[in-house]
C-alpha cells in the first residue's frame, strides 16, 4: 500500500511520524512523509531509502519567532490561535499543495490533527484520511473542555460553544483555500477536521489518558522507534557520571529550549544546585556553570538514561511524558504551552508528579522545592513504577500499522 504522512509542529510532532513511517516501511508499504517543523528540525538525508521518502515544507522559522512566547495568556485556545497564525496560516498554500500531491500519489493519507489543509486535499481528491492526535485534549468525551467538570450537560454545551469558536477563529487562510477549491465550508472543526470518519489514532498510552468514548478512535500507545539491540552506548563521560554517585535528576525542556536557550539553561542549572541534587541538564553548555554534581549535555537517548535517574524535570511534551513513564521515574513538569499543561495535570492526577510549575512563573527556588519534594517523596516513585508496568503492554506503531492495513483491506 502507498501511504502518505503529513505532520506539522515541533520535533515532538515529527519524531512519532518518523517512527510510524519506519514501521510501515518494515511492513512492506511505500511511505512518503511530509513534515513542517517549527524548531527547524531537518531529517537527515540518510533516513530516506527504498520504500520511504521525506520532504520538508515551510520554514525556517526560528530566527524570528518563539512559538511559546506569542501570547502571555495561559489559555490554550489563545495560545493555539497565535501559534497557527504565526506558523500554519502563512504557509497554508504550501501545506495544501504538498497534501494534494500526497493524496494524488497515495492510497491513504495520515495527518497530524492540527494540519488543517490535509483535510481539504483529501476531501477534494476522495482519498481516505486518518487523523492523528498525541493527546485527547481536543476529543469530546475524553474529559471536560475546561480544567474541571461542570456536569455532563454543561460540559457538552461548552464543547459545542468551543467548537464554534475554534471553527471561526483558527484557520482563516486555510478556509479561504478550502473555499477556492469549491468545497463547502467547514461547520465543525472538531468533528470534520480534527476528526476523520475513516479512523482517528491517538498516539498515547491508554495507561496515561482517560478512557475515550469517541467513535472510530483507536488509542495505540506512543509511537517510538524500536530500541536498539543490546544496551545503548552512552558517551563515556556521561556513563562515568551516572556510575560515580547516586541517581541524578534529569532536566530537559526538549525543543522548547531552542527558543530560550540561555534562560532555560540557567533555570535548570540553578534549580538543580539549590535542590542539592546530582543533575544532568540538557542545555547549551555555554549557559550552565558545570560543577562536580552537574553534567551538561545537548542531547542524550532518554530511553537509556531516564531509568537510571531519580526524577525527570521536563516541559510536559507527550514524548517526554511517555519516556519518563516508561522509565518508571517521577516527573516535575514545567509546561510552556499548548497541550503540555494537560499532560502536567494528568501526571499529577496519576500521582507521578506534583502540581505543575508554569514556565513564566517558575523561579529556580520554586523548581528546586518541587525537585526536593519529588526526590524525597516515595509516593511519586511508587506511582511512576505503576505507570511503567502499564505502559509495558503498549503496541505503539504496531497497533497503528495494523489499523491502517485494515483500512487498506476495506475493513
N, C-alpha and C positions, 0 to 999 in steps of 0.2 A: 504494500500500500504506500502511496505517496502522501506524506503528512507534512503540512506546513505549520510552523510555530511562529508566533509573534508575541514579543513581550516588550514592556516599557517600564522603566523605573531605575532604581539603583542596582548595585551589584547583587543585592539580596533578591531582586526580582528577575535577574538574568541567570544566576547560578542554578536555580532549580530547573529552569527550562533547558539549560545545558545538560543537566543530569538526565532529564527526560529524553532529550534528543539522542544521547548516547545509548540509553536503554532501548529506544525504538530502533536505532541502527543495529544493535546487537540482536534484536528480534527479527531482523531481515527487512526492515522498512527503509524507504528512501526519505530522508528528512532534510528540510531547509528551515533554519532558524533565523528570523529577522529580529534584531534587537535594537533598542534605543536606551542608552544609559545616561542618567543624569550626572553620575560621577565619572563619566567619560572612560569607563572600562572598555578596553578593546580586546576581544578574544584573540588569542594567539593564532596565527595562520596555520600552525601545525595541527590544530584540532580538527580542521577540515580534512576530509579524506573520502574514500569510497563510501557512498551512501549517505553522506552528511555534508552540508554546506552552511556557512554563516554569512550573513550580510548585516552590516550596521547602517542604521538610518538615523539622521539627525545628529546634532551636536557639532563641535564640542560646546559644553555649557559652563564648565566650572569657572572659567575666567571672569564671569560676570555675576553669577547668581548662586546663592546658598539656598537650597530648597527648604531648609529647616529654619530660615530666618526671613521668610517672605512676609509673614504677619506675626504680630506679637500675641494674637489671640490663641487661647488653648482650645478653641472649638475645632473639632476635626473637620466640620463642614467648611469653615473659613480657611483652614489650612489646605484642604483638598482643592478648594476653588482657586486659591492663589497658586498652588502647585501646577494645576492643569493650565492655568492662564499663562504661566511662565514657561512651561516645558512641553506641554502637549499641543495646545492650540496653535502656537507659532509654526509647528512642523506637521500639522494635521494633514496637509495636502501630500507631503512626502510619505507619511504613515499610511494614508489611504492608497496611494499608488503602489506601495510595497505590498499592502494587503491584497490589492486587486491582482497582482502578479501571483501571489500565493494561491489565491482562490482559483485562478485560471489554470495553474500548473499542478495542483494537488487535489487528491480525492477528499481530503478532510483538513480543516484548519483548527488549530488550538491556540487560543489567545488569552493574554492577561486581561482580567476583568476590566481594568481601567483603560485599556487600549480601545477607545470608542470606535475608531474608524474600521476596525476589522469587522464589526457588526454590519456596517454599511457595505463593505466589499463582499462579504459572504451572502448577504441578503440579495444583492444585485446579481451575483453570479449563480445563486442557488446552491452554493457549496455548504455542506454541513459544518457548523461551527460549534466548538466546545469552549466553554468559558472556564477560566481558572482563577481561583482566589487562594490567598495564603492565610487568610483568617476569615471567620464567618461574620465579621463586623457589619457587612452590608447585606447579609442574608436574613430576610424576615423569618422569624421562627427560631433564630439562634439565640435570642435573648431580647431584652428591652432595647429600644433605639437610643435611650439615654442611659446614664450611669446607674439608674435604679428603675425598677418596675413600678408602674402606676396601676397595675391590674391589666387583665387581658384586653378589655375593650378600649381602654385609654392607650395602651401600647399599640394596638392595631391602628387606631386613629393617628397616633404620632408617626407610625411607619408610613401611612398614606400621605400625610402632610409633608413629611421629609422627602418622600419620593417626588412629590410635586415640585418642591423647591429645587431638588437636585436636577430634575429633568429640565427645568427652565434655566438654571444658572450655570451648569458646569461646562458645557461644550458648545459655545456659540459658533465657533468656526467650523467644527465638525458637523454641526447641524446644517450649516449652510451648504457644505459639501454633500451631505446626505440628500438635501432637497434638490441640489443641482443634478443629482443622479436620477431624479424623477421618482424618488421613493417617498412614501407617506411619512409625515412627521412622527417621531417617537413620542408616545404618550406616557410611557413609564420606563424610566431609566433602569430601575431595579429589576423589572420583570422582562424587559425586552433587550437590554444591552448588557447589564451586569450578569444577567442570567441567560441561559440558552435553552430552547425547547428540546435540544438534542441531548445534552449532558452538561452538568456542572461538576467540576472537580475541585475539591478543597484539599490543597496540598499541605495538610496539617495533621497532627496525630489526634485520633479520637480520644486519646487519654488526656489531651490538653484542652479540648474545646467541648462546649456543651453539645448534647445530642441535637441533631438537626431534624426538623420535620419539613423539609423542603423537597418538593418533587424533582425527580431527575438529578439528584445531587448525591455524589459519592465522596466520602471522606477517605482519602487514600493513605494518609501518612505523609510525612515530609518527603520531598524529592531531594535525595542526596546522591552524590557519585559513589560508586562501590568502594568500600575500604580496600586499600592495597593489601596484597598478600604479605603476611608477616607483620612484624612490628614496624611502625613508621620510624624512619631515621631522622632524628632531630639534629639541629645544629649542635655541635659538641659543647659550646659554651652554655646553651640553654639546658642541655642534658645534665651538665655539671651542676648548674644552679638548682635544678629540680632534685638532685641527689644529695646535696650537702646540707639540707635543712628541712624543716617541716613543710608540709604542703603550702604553697603560696596562694595568694589571691590573684586571679587573672582579671585585668581591667582592660576593656575594649569598648569603644563606641562604634565599631565597624566602619562602614563607609561614611557615617556622619562626621568622623574625624577629619575627612578630607577637606571639609568646608570651614573648619575652625581648628586647624591643627595645633596652633600654639595654645589656645585656651583649653582645648581638650586635654592635651598632654600635661599641662600644668595642673589642671584639676585632678586628674587621676593620680599623678605622682605625689602631689601634696596630700591628697586624701590618704593614700597608702602610708605615707610617712607618719601622719597624725594618728592613724589607726594602729600603728606599731606592728604591722604585719610584713612578712616577706611578700613581695609582689612582682608580678610580671605585667608590664604596661605595654599595650600595643599602641605605639605612637611614634612620631618622628623623634629620634634620639636627641635632636638639636633642641627640643623643647622640654627635656626632662633631665634633671640632675641625677646621674647614676650614683648609687650608693651600694654598700655591701648587700643590703636587703632588697634592692630594686634592680630588676632586669628589664631592659627596654628593647623592644623589637618592633619591626614594622609589619610582620606577618608571621603566623605560625599555624600549623594544622590543628584546629580546635579539637578534632576527634581524638588526637593523640595526646594533647596537653590537658584539656579540661578534666579528664578523670583523675589527674594527678594533682588537682588543685583543691583548696578548701572551700572556695566560693568563686563565682564569676560576677563581676560588675559589668553591666552591659546596657545597651540602649533600648533593648526590647524588640529588636528586629526578629522576624519569625524564624530565620535561620539560626540565629544565636540562641534564641529561646529553646529551640529543639536540641541544639548541640549541648547546652547546659543540662537539659532534662535527660538526654541520652547518657550523659556522663554521670548522672546521679548526684550533681552538686547544686547547692542552693544558689540563688541569684540575688543581686541588688540591682534594681532596674532604674535607669536614668533616661526616661523617654524623651526624645527630641521632637516627636510629632507623628501625625497620621495614625497608623494602627498600633504604634508602639505603646501608647497608653493602655490600649485594650489588652495587649499581652501582659503588661505590667500588672493590671488588675487581676488577670486570670491567674498568674503565678502567685499573687497574694492570696487569692481565694483558695488555691490548691495547697497553700501552706508552705510553698517553696521559696517565698520572698516576702520581705516586709513591704509596707506601702511604698509606692514609687516616689522618686525624687525628681520632679520636673527639672529639666536641664537649666532653664532660665533662673530658677530659684535655688539651685544647688550650690552650696559653698563647700570647700574642702573639709571643713569641720563637720558639716551635716553628713556628707558622704562617708567620712571616717566613722561617725557614730553608727551609721547603718551597717558598715562593714563589721564593726565590732559586735553589733547585735547578731548578725548572721553567723559569724565565726564562733561566737560564744553561745549560740542557742541551738542545742541538739535537735529541737523540733524541726528546724528548717532542713537539716541534713536528712532526717528521717523521712520528711515529706518528699524530698528530692530523690531519695533512694526508691521510694514507692513509685514515683513517676518513671524512673529508669526501667523498672520491671514492666510497667505498662507499655512503654514505647518499644520494648524488645520484640513485640509481635507485629509491628507495623510493616506493611508491604511496600509502601512508598511508590517508587516508579514502576515496580512490577504490577501493582494494582492498577495504576493509570494505563499502562500498556495493554493490559487485559481488557480494560473498559473500552479503549479506543479500537482494539481489534474486534470487539463485539459489534461496535457500530459499523465497522467495515464489512462484517458478515451480514449486516442487516438486522442485527439483534437489538 
